[in-house]
Amino acid sequence: MKHLKASFLLAAAGASIHVHGAGGGNYSSAHAVSADGAVVVGEAGNDSNEYRAFRWTRGVMTDLGTLGGYYSYPSAVSADGAVVVGYAYNASNQQRAFHWTRGVMTDLGTLGGSISYADAVSSNGAVVVGRASNDSNEYRAFRWTGGVMTDLGTLGGNYSDANAVSADGAVVVGQSYKADNEGRAFRWTGGVMTDLGTLGGNRSCALAVSANGAVVVGSASNASDESHAFRWAGGVMTDLGTLLGGTYSESKAVSANGAVVVGFAKNASDQDRAFRWASGVMTDLGTFGGNESSALAVSADGAVVVGAAYNASNKVRAFRWKDGVMTDLGTLGGNESYALAVSADGAVVVGAACNASNESRAFIYTNRGMLDVQDWLSSVGGVHSTLSTGLELSRTFMEGAHHRPLAELGRGRSYWATGDIAGSSRSRDLITRSGEAGATFEPWTNVLIGIGAGYGVQDQKLGNGGSASTYGQYLVGEVDFIRPNGGIFSVLVSAGDWRANMDRGYVTGGGVDYSHGVTDLQSTSVRLRYDTAVLAKASGAEIKAYLSGSLSKAQSDAYSETGGSYAGNFGELEQTAKEGRLGVAATRSFTEKLRGRLSVEWIRRFDSDQAVLTATDITSTLDLSPPGAPVVRDQARFGFDLDYLMDAKTTASFTIHASGVGESPDVSGAISLRRAF
């Protein structure tokens, strides 16, 4: 976005907007939107500073990939949002037109050369138009449908380019060279390319076409060699003029019925101004106090116009014009923005805007403000979801104070009290605490049963200054079967009932906004574990191994947020985590009262992704469902325990664990007190 002004001027001059220099995952721009506003396509930088076409819908930005190279660029999207077209690099570093649908990017090929570009797509996505090189390395307009790319020919010269296509794909418009090497606007239908003429000069170019193909707009030179916007219909090319004595104008878009044309025109001061032409009258849409503006897209009925205009501080801002009023759509915390496309009904606008770090971000704008499309759900999805953190609540005490069988600490009747604390900062920023009390008894020989109850609290920092707090109570039970050789087979079960309070922050054009939500969660867990008898002795330490498998399930209720400009409705969630652990522990007595234990274990997750979060923006058409973030499958954890015999009946235990990057907490600790009775 550092070069936004230059990009805006390029757009005003008819070139495609293509901003470099803001990669590393920090740049994105939205180029087109489906008819209903639910699907947005654009370009975004990834972590390798490569630019990729994306398709955004239901809160998810999907990388459309490439054709084997490193870059892709989307040009257009079908009316229903299912098909995206553009160009992508292949493994030979050649640009190729692509057609993307249902996760598959198809190379549309060429006309015998090595390069092609797709510029537009029909309403149903079946017809794609653009330009491709032939075996003489000449670019020709093409029409692709049914897997076949057709050369639309020229008007006698060597070059042609298709810029737009009618809704049904039957009419194609663009520019073609004649034998005298002059470029002319053309209209192609039924296999025939027609020269649309000029306004008295030598050049013309068609840039857009009405839905039925009957009206074509673009620019053409007049007898004074001035380029003016034109509207062609019924075989007649009409000069749309300029503004107040200017010398230049250009049509950029046309309404579905062809009655309204938008673009930009020079005024008497040689300044570019956005215009809307209807019923023979060209209207200057104005600016925000600056000198220049440009209209880049129009709604189906022609009532809404979008583009960019300079303000009094010489900053370019996205605008939406309706009923004579030009509205500044704002930014995402930075200084500049521009709008590139609008939904058929004019309700949804997309483009790019600066955030507070002066990075370009794709935005979607509805009547309530500008929203960063990558940010709306990031604070409550993936590892930040209520389910993901709810599972960590259960894991804290199950693999904290209960990280080894109760029978390993003593047999017979006793009661215990314990406190756990765990913290994570690498994948998410949260602190979990729990405290519990319970009792053990031995109803049969070599069978120990423990039952306890506890209370847990978890605090999490979310993005954009948001926060979440989860709290509630749980029950835990354990049965240990002690084998004659000293091995222990144990079954641990737990059930928790929690409440989560969330203040979710997200970036809008007005700054950071917050919405509040409350939901209930339930968790259940089962762990089966076997600890071997002493396998070996070394340096006074007894070495044992253990193997465990656990199944943890978390569920959250549906809830609706309150407050904020984009409060959401969130559906029910459910996630089951399947986990296995293999470990080795070495225990050594330092004195008659003090014993230490070192352990190392490998943790393996057998489930694949975090739960899918579904949401609907309460007061707009945004329907969101970002996929769950992938879990970290493998993780190492190291532990150290100290058991201190305070008297003949009382034992105090101190535990600390440290883990590698993964699903278990980064660091955790526990203090336990057990007393026989």
Disulfide bonds with the S-S distance in Angstrom:
none
